[in-house]
Amino acid sequence: MKTIDKISDMQSMVRQLRRNGDIIGLVPTMGYLHQGHISLIRIARKKCDTLVVSIFVNPTQFCPGEDFDKYPRDMKRDQKICSDEGVDIIFAPSTQEMYPDKSGYSAYVDMAGDITDVLCGKYRPGHFRGVMTIVAKLFNIIQPDVAVFGQKDGQQAVIIKKMVMDLNFPIDIIIGPTIRESDGLALSSRNKYLTAEQRKQAPAIYKSLMLAKNMIQNGERDAKKIIQNMSEFIINSGDFKIQYIDIVDMNTLQSLEHIEGEIMIALAVFLGETRLIDNIILRI
């Protein structure tokens, strides 16, 4: 396994792989890998000849006051995980390498329309511009044939698929399922911020989603009633502050009043100071 930190070296490697006829797979990450990332790596490993995992904590997707500086990092640990999982290349550039002369950096990828301004986008202005920009840069540098993302970041998954379609990237986008702890908590690098007591409370997030699922399976179609029940359950379950709970159309991400079709139930909550997100997808 090779670790590459220069764009020019990565591009040179890609040219060689292309000459050899390799199918290139990519799993973009911000590092501090966990079983959720490993599940994506395993999906990608089956789809390609050469597998690249990018590790880059992207500053442009963090909003003011967020946790960029304290975001967990452990490159040696990540390298061991990647090696154990049969990754061929880690691409781990510096911030300066990806955004040279950041004060004068001015080319970004953005998206018109409503899907970036709802859910997380409503509360994290500029976040998805940063996500789309870094993903587009990685796509241009690595030129993957297939890229794998996780469903836990449900809005991101929809946005990336839309960007790839609109900008004609010749890349197959695969969305891997959310990986959870045995008590239902979605795996996240930010889970390490939780205190022991908060960790005990955290499964209420997934339980609220299961509450909504059960209501729908029992015939409830009023989104407001379902969201109200979810809200009450979460608030009564610990040190939670709800940022949003919404039930949206899976393709447009627009809020639904009457539930039908393919939907995503999504939420973001603060448990103490830690922001956690989760979602489930249902077909009605």
Buried (B, 14 or more C-beta within 10 A) or exposed (E): BEBBBEBEEBBEBBEEBEEEEBBBBBBBBBBBBBEBBBBBBBBBBEBBEBBBBBBBBBBBBBEEEBBBEEBBEEEEEBBEBBEEBEBBBBBBBEBEBBBEEEEEEEEBBEBEEEBBEBBBBEEBEBBBBBBBBBBBBBBEBBBBBBBBBBBBBBBBBBBBBBBBEEEEBEBBBBBBEBBBBEEBBBBBBBBEBBEEEBBEBBBBBBBBBEBBBEBBEEEBBBBEEBBEBBBEBBBEBBEBEBBBBBBBBBEEBEBBEEBEEEBBBBBBBEBBEBBBBBBBBBEE
